Amino acid sequence: MERNLLKFIWQNSRLKQVWLLIVIVASMPLYFLTLELPKQIVNGPIQGEGFSAAGAEQPFLRLPLPFAEQVFGREIVLFEGFSLDRLAMLFALGLLFLAAVVANGAFKLYVNTYKGKLGETLLRQLRYTLLDRVLRYRVVRFRNLKGAEAASVIKDEVEPLGEFVGDAFSLPLFLGGQAITGLLFLFLQNFYFGILTIAIVGFQVWIIPRLRRKLIQLGRQRQLQARRLSGQVAETVEMAPDIHVNDISNYTRARHYGLLSTILDIRFELYQRKFAVKYINNLLMQFLSFLFYVLGGYFVITGRLDIGQLVAVIAAYKDLPGPIKGLIDYDQIRLINEARYEQTIDSFRDDGLLPAAIQQMPGQAVPRLREGFRAERARLEDETGRVVLENLHAAIAPGERVAIATGGNDAARIAAGVLCTALARLTTPVSGTITLDGKPLDDLPESLTGRRVAYVDAGTFFPAGTIRDNLTMVLKNQPVGFAEKTTPPTPPKGSGGLLHDAPPDETLDWIDLAALGLADKRAFDRHVAAVLDLAGLSRQIQDLGLRGTVDPEHNPAFCDKIVEVRREFRDNAAGFGVAGIVEPFDPKRYNAQAAIGENLLFGTARVPGWELDALATNPVLLAILDRHGLRERFLEMGRRIAEARIELFGDLAPDSKIFETVADVSYEEVARLKEMMARLRMGRQAKQQPAQRRAKAGAKALSDREELLRITFNYCEARSRFGVLDAETESDILAARADVRETVSEMEAAPVFFHDPDLYNPTATVLDNILLGRVSSSAVDGREKVLAAVQELIARTGLSDGLLDVGLDFEMGNGGRRLSETQRQKLHLARALIKKPDIIIFNEVLGALDVASRQATMRRVLALPLLGDEDWKPGILAVLLDDELAGLFDRVLVYGNGTLVEDEPDEIAARAGDGEATADEKGAEDDAHAE
């Protein structure tokens, strides 16, 4: 990258900069007019110069040819103008001055807008270039790179550069032109004023930049410390669990406070120096103002200067400090931005960047592998620089199954892992060669290795997004149809001309179905389902789909099918073994397994104001309760529920195990109820208190009443059994339910979707739509039985694919943390399989799974044909966690004497089986001895 900021700007925007300079030069005559016309207005029409005789007129807009007398010896007039009297001339000059001001403002508007667009365009290019360099870092660089610091530089630190780009060449010309025009005007009015102004301004230009040099150094220090703060905050977020587990939160606070104090000291010194420089600068300009008023007044009094000239001089001087100060500030801004740019370049400097050609999209289809990997005299080191493999000779061909058995040996595990990372281009051999299809691995484009080789390890980081996004991300290598183009596409403006730049996902289809051997979207969906089934994820993603929601407008067939499944579930509940476990929602009956608020609403909220916890403050619902005499009854029920909870749980310790087994009750909740009930008991004495205290007590009582209603709305008699709900109240709730339905139905945008056995509810989950009821709290393992029955019914009715599709839209959260470790490892495996590579590298995969599940998954992966595709028989290199699987491979490598040598697969599997049996026998002996 170009290290000089001005050269970088000029190289990437020279034509636009030249156009900007032309526009600025064209605006200078208008600026001169705004200075000249006030003098002509004062001296001419106002003071009457040239209008002393009665009926005198003066020419307006008369245009003589400049320097004609010096060249031709006579005056040449281009346009005689218009003869106007004194009053007409006043209005004409005034209108001309107004037109000049408007035109000058229009020039400024155009210039500033153009500069802004130019700056943002070049800022986009700079950010893109920096991101491109990050993508071209070798993997070893990332081990020492803090993502938050890199993000801080790209997002925040280069932001001011965008504002400077448009000003880099245009601002000094614009301000310099204004300053020169103003000085020239001053010289034309009075030579001494011009000399005096140049002297003061020259001193400013000399002294101010020298005073500001320290500010630039302090700015660099502040930037570096701010970058460190960004990295520290990111580290704190990542290690939050360790901070809480190890009680180091106070140390972390102290660490942050120390850095914040350093930043405060730097910024305070910056403020001191900045305002000191500003004070000196303003003082010099005001001193010049003092001289103009005193000397100008003296010249007017003594008759050496007319009043119009003095007014014009003061007006010109009034505008002069802006350009002069702007030029001085520009010099400081330039130095600061040059320092910022150089600092940015240093942060992203890396002499070992991957060549850009390695990551460019190919102009043709990527060929299949024919020969595979071959290592010759390879010497590999781990991250500490210790040699783990030496003089390695090995080969892995497409279609061949090769295992590396470690036998629990740490040295073997490390050596095997380093070999896998070397084959995946994550590390580089110290000596020797590793080739792929006969060509050095490091020289091959990523389009070949990334699509024909898959690598899976224990790492499970996923960016925020849906499961579908993360699963299919590895297929988004280039826009569909790119390979058929005869010429590379034109890069977007501001991309720096990088040919591998392309529009984002929203504008192009990035998944090439033909490259996967798939005919259409339906075939791709079947492929995704087969991959997830192979990785053991299908059932778990379907479970997530049950907890998801579906918009009937986007998938009406699926929603209609769910309604049919709902009917079948109700009709055949006994056949599924769940008869009586689910109490369905019936408009005419009170559902004992649902909360009071759910029974009252009999639907799900579309807007927050109608959610269960918000009903206590909903004015429409409260009015309905008042009509049916339920509000005061609910308040009394809330008091009884709160007192019952206090009586049952009020004396328990904060760490009592009972709080873990009872839903909706916690130590904090009980403590809050105690405080509320104490306030309610004290509220009876509020009338005897002063008016101000009585008003506060009344406001608090209002919130306590809302809390009592909230408790009642969330209460379910079948779960808590406090005996506060009787048949009469249930009957009144049913009457109020009908009132709620009628009232809400008349509202413009219905805030509630009411339960209907014949309709799909888009605001409820798929599971709730199937059940349309509540699981009995008294049934043993009721929820598990219901889920098993629903899964069986879904499989039988052919809804598995649709449910899987809903589950794929589950948001994984930052880093994929909403999924378990085992689910993330399975997803990592599925992501490697989905692109149908020619060789798959398994580096101790699925370690989070239990032995039986891990072995079952690996047996499925090793079975042929994979995914039912007879033409796809990938080669596999696997570092085994279970040596018993060695017999499933064609060849097995073992670690010995610092290298890998071949061994018999069946013998290794047999030894592993014997070792497991011996361990089982020893465990049985230990158990017998213990008895």
Stockholm file with secondary structure:
# STOCKHOLM 1.0

chainA/1-931         MERNLLKFIWQNSRLKQVWLLIVIVASMPLYFLTLELPKQIVNGPIQGEGFSAAGAEQPFLRLPLPFAEQVFGREIVLFEGFSLDRLAMLFALGLLFLAAVVANGAFKLYVNTYKGKLGETLLRQLRYTLLDRVLRYRVVRFRNLKGAEAASVIKDEVEPLGEFVGDAFSLPLFLGGQAITGLLFLFLQNFYFGILTIAIVGFQVWIIPRLRRKLIQLGRQRQLQARRLSGQVAETVEMAPDIHVNDISNYTRARHYGLLSTILDIRFELYQRKFAVKYINNLLMQFLSFLFYVLGGYFVITGRLDIGQLVAVIAAYKDLPGPIKGLIDYDQIRLINEARYEQTIDSFRDDGLLPAAIQQMPGQAVPRLREGFRAERARLEDETGRVVLENLHAAIAPGERVAIATGGNDAARIAAGVLCTALARLTTPVSGTITLDGKPLDDLPESLTGRRVAYVDAGTFFPAGTIRDNLTMVLKNQPVGFAEKTTPPTPPKGSGGLLHDAPPDETLDWIDLAALGLADKRAFDRHVAAVLDLAGLSRQIQDLGLRGTVDPEHNPAFCDKIVEVRREFRDNAAGFGVAGIVEPFDPKRYNAQAAIGENLLFGTARVPGWELDALATNPVLLAILDRHGLRERFLEMGRRIAEARIELFGDLAPDSKIFETVADVSYEEVARLKEMMARLRMGRQAKQQPAQRRAKAGAKALSDREELLRITFNYCEARSRFGVLDAETESDILAARADVRETVSEMEAAPVFFHDPDLYNPTATVLDNILLGRVSSSAVDGREKVLAAVQELIARTGLSDGLLDVGLDFEMGNGGRRLSETQRQKLHLARALIKKPDIIIFNEVLGALDVASRQATMRRVLALPLLGDEDWKPGILAVLLDDELAGLFDRVLVYGNGTLVEDEPDEIAARAGDGEATADEKGAEDDAHAE
#=GR chainA/1-931 SS CCCCHHHHHHHHHHHHHHHHHHHHHHHHHHHHHHHHHHHHHIIIIITTTTCCSTTCCEEESCEECTTHHHHHSSCCEEECCEEECHHHHHHHHHHHHHHHHHHHHHHHHHHHHHHHHHHHHHHHHHHHHHHHHHHTSCHHHHTTCCHHHHHHIIIIITHHHHHHHTHHHHHHHHHHHHHHHHHHHHHHHCHHHHHHHHHHHHHHHHHHHHHHHHHHHHHHHHHHHHHHHHHHHHHHHHTHHHHHHHTCHHHHHHHHHHHHHHHHHHHHHHHHHHHHHHHHHHHHHHHHHHHHHHHHHHHHHTTSSCHHHHHHHHHHHHHSHHHHHHHHHHHHHHHHHHHHHHHHHHHTCCTTCCCGGGGSCCSSCCCCCSSCEEEEEEEEECTTSCEEEEEEEEEECTTCEEEEECTTCHHHHHHHHHHHHHHTTSSCCSEEEEEETTEEGGGSCHHHHHHHEEEECSCCCCCSSBHHHHHHGGGBSSCTTSTTCSSCCCCCTTSTTCTTCCCCGGGSCCBCTGGGTCCSHHHHHHHHHHHHHHTTCHHHHHHHHHTSCCCTTTCHHHHHHHHHHHHHHHHTTTTTTCTTTEEECCTTSCCTTSCHHHHHHCEEESSGGGSGGGGGGCHHHHHHHHHTTCHHHHHHHHHHHHHHHHHHHTTSCTTCTHHHHSTTCCHHHHHHHHHHHHHHHHGGGGGGSCHHHHHHHHHHHHHHHHHHHHHHHTCCHHHHCCSCCCHHHHHHHHHHHHHHHHHHHTSSSCSEEECCTTSCCTTSCHHHHHHCEEECTTSTTHHHHHHHHHHHHHHHHTCHHHHHHHHHTCBCCGGGTTSCHHHHHHHHHHHHHHTCCSEEEEESCCTTSCHHHHHHHHHHHHSSSGGGCTTCCCEEEEEESCGGGGGGSSEEEEEETTEEEEECHHHHHHHHHHHHHHHHHHHHHHHHHHC
#=GC SS_cons         CCCCHHHHHHHHHHHHHHHHHHHHHHHHHHHHHHHHHHHHHIIIIITTTTCCSTTCCEEESCEECTTHHHHHSSCCEEECCEEECHHHHHHHHHHHHHHHHHHHHHHHHHHHHHHHHHHHHHHHHHHHHHHHHHHTSCHHHHTTCCHHHHHHIIIIITHHHHHHHTHHHHHHHHHHHHHHHHHHHHHHHCHHHHHHHHHHHHHHHHHHHHHHHHHHHHHHHHHHHHHHHHHHHHHHHHTHHHHHHHTCHHHHHHHHHHHHHHHHHHHHHHHHHHHHHHHHHHHHHHHHHHHHHHHHHHHHHTTSSCHHHHHHHHHHHHHSHHHHHHHHHHHHHHHHHHHHHHHHHHHTCCTTCCCGGGGSCCSSCCCCCSSCEEEEEEEEECTTSCEEEEEEEEEECTTCEEEEECTTCHHHHHHHHHHHHHHTTSSCCSEEEEEETTEEGGGSCHHHHHHHEEEECSCCCCCSSBHHHHHHGGGBSSCTTSTTCSSCCCCCTTSTTCTTCCCCGGGSCCBCTGGGTCCSHHHHHHHHHHHHHHTTCHHHHHHHHHTSCCCTTTCHHHHHHHHHHHHHHHHTTTTTTCTTTEEECCTTSCCTTSCHHHHHHCEEESSGGGSGGGGGGCHHHHHHHHHTTCHHHHHHHHHHHHHHHHHHHTTSCTTCTHHHHSTTCCHHHHHHHHHHHHHHHHGGGGGGSCHHHHHHHHHHHHHHHHHHHHHHHTCCHHHHCCSCCCHHHHHHHHHHHHHHHHHHHTSSSCSEEECCTTSCCTTSCHHHHHHCEEECTTSTTHHHHHHHHHHHHHHHHTCHHHHHHHHHTCBCCGGGTTSCHHHHHHHHHHHHHHTCCSEEEEESCCTTSCHHHHHHHHHHHHSSSGGGCTTCCCEEEEEESCGGGGGGSSEEEEEETTEEEEECHHHHHHHHHHHHHHHHHHHHHHHHHHC
//
